[in-house]
Amino acid sequence: MDTRTGPAGELDWRDFSEDSLPPLLRSAVHSFVAHGYHGTSTRALAAAAGLSLPGLYYHFPSKHAIIVAVMDCAMQELWQRSMAAHAEAGDDAMRALQLHIECLALFHAHRKELAFLASTELRSLAPAAQNLHIAARDRQEHLLIDVLQLGAEQNAFDVADPAQLARALITMCTGISQWFSPTGPLSATAIAQDYVLYAQRLVGRG
């Protein structure tokens, strides 16, 4: 997975200038978004990637393996960016909340197709792959729950149920992938800044 790093080698989690997917998976993402997983044939995936069927099977044994790889890449990239954001925040709960929400919003704007598939095609995965994806999603969710719990313990947040609020904040951010347009009136950065303000208000700190 291609990522941009800063001078010390750390991940620049705000930089989305490079595609995170290899060309074959990128073309598969476009096909799945346009036609759905079940509406996209393996032959169509091969044609979109400029490959023969044997050429496609050289890289992936099945269409299912391709959607699993796409969804794994989505969760891995989000996790890596989130961990970098948390490292930047340190032990300050408010700063951690701000950067976590900024990271979620930026990811779901800049990686909208990838995020959309990760959200909508869980139903297309075989049970074992579903369980792995849900575990990765739960791990991601617990990052935010831990931040909210820390803020409550530090008396920085007025939060009665960190898990419930975490789900609300995550749903708010993941929804960006369904409507964001890079040609729209607001940039991804501007939207992320607004969402940080919304999150601060929801924890009782305007």
N, C-alpha and C positions, 0 to 999 in steps of 0.2 A: 504494500500500500504506500503510495506516494504521500509524503507529508513535508511541510516546510518547517524548518527549525531555525531558531535564533542563533546568535553568535556562540553561545555556550553549548549548543546542541540540543537544547530543550525544544519541545514542540511549540510552535506558534499557533495556538489554538484558535486565534481569530483570522488566520490566513487560509482562505479557501481558493487561492488562485490556481492551484494544480488539481487535476482530476484525481480522485482517490481510487478509481477503478481501472483495471486493465481494459483495453479496447473491447475484448469479447464480452466481458460483463457489462460494460457501458452500453453496447448495442443491445444486449439482452434487457437491460433496464428500460431502454426506450420502447422495446417491443412489448414488454410486460405492462408498462404504463399505458400504452396505446390500446392494447387488445386484451389485457388481463392474462393471468398465468394460464388458465384453461383455454383461452382463445388463441394462444400462441403455440404453434407447432414447433417441434424440434427442427424440422426442415426450414421453417421461417427464421428461426434463430440462427441457423447456419448461414442462410442467405444474407441476413442482416449483417453478420460478422464477416462476410466475404469468404466463407469456408464451405467445403463440401461436408456432407454428413459424417464421413469417416474422419475428416479433419476436426469437426466439432467433438466427436467422441474421443479423439485423442486427448483433448483437454478435460472433458467432463463426460462421465459415463451416461448421463441422462439429463433430461430437462429439470427434473427434481433437484439434481445436484447443482444445477446452475442457480436456481432460485435460492437454495440453501446458501450457496456461496455469496450471493448478493446480500442476503439478509445478515449473514455473518459479518460481511464487510461493513454494513451499516452500523451494527452494534459495536464492532471493534473500534471503528473510527470515532463514534460518539463517546465511547468509554475513554479512549486515549485523550481526546480533547477535554473531556470533563475532568479527568485526573490532572491535566496540566493547569486547568483553571483553578482547581482546588489547591494545587501547590502554590499558585500565585497568591491565593487569598490568605494562606496561613491559618492561624487559629481564631481569626476574627469571624464570628458567625455572620454578621451582617455583610461583610465583604464576601464571604463564601456564598451567601445567598445571591448577592448581586451578580457575581461572576458565573455562578451555576446557571441562573436564568438567562444571562447574556449568552452563555455557551449553547444552551438548548435552543434559544430563539435563532441564533445565527446558523446553527446546524440545520434546523428545519426550514430555513429560508434558502440557504446555499445548496443544500443537499435534498431539496424538496422531493425529487423523484425517488431517491434512495429511501428517504424517510417514509414516503407514502407507501412504498411496497412493503417495508418492514412492518408498517402498521396494518395494512389491509390483506396481505397474503399469508398471514399466520395460518389461516384455515387450509391453505394449499400444502402445508408441510405434513410429512408423515409423522406419526406420534413421537418417535425418538427425536426428530429434528425440532418438532414443536416444543418438547420439553427443554431442549437446550436453549432455544430462543427465549422461552419464558424465563428461564434461569438468568440469562443475560439481561433481560429487561428488568427483572426483579433486582438484580445487582445494581443496575443503573438507578432504579427508583430509590433504593436504600441510601444512595449517596445524598439525595435531597432530604430524605427523612432524618438522616443523621445531622444534617445542617440545622434543620428545624428544631430537633431535640436539643442540640447544643445551644441554639439561641434562646430556647425556653429556659434551659438550665442557667444561662447567664443573665436571665431577666431582660434580654434584649428584644425578645419577641413575645407577643401575647397570643400564644398558640395552645389550644386545648387538646387538639388531636393532630399531631405531626403527620401521621400517615394519610389521613383524609386530606389535609391541606396539600401535601406533596402530590397526591393524585390530581387535585384540582389544578395546581400549577403546571404539572407535566401535561395534562390534557390541553391547557391553554396554549402551551408552547408547541406541542405536536400538531395542533390544528393549523399552524402557520403553513405547513407543507401543502395544505389543501387549497390555499387561496393566494399565497404570495406570488407576485410577478416581479421580476427584475426591472421591468419597464413601468411598474406602477408608481404612484405618487410618493411612496416612502421607500427608502433604502432598507436593506436588511439591518444595517447598523442603527438607523433611526427606530425601527420597530423593536429591536432588542433593547434599546434604551427605554422605550415606553414600557415594555414588559417588565423591566427591572423595577420601574416605579410602581406598576400594578402589584408586583410581588411584595414590595415594601409595605404597601397599604394593607395587603391581606395579612401580614404578620403584625399589623398594628403600629407600624412605623412609617408615616408618610414622608 
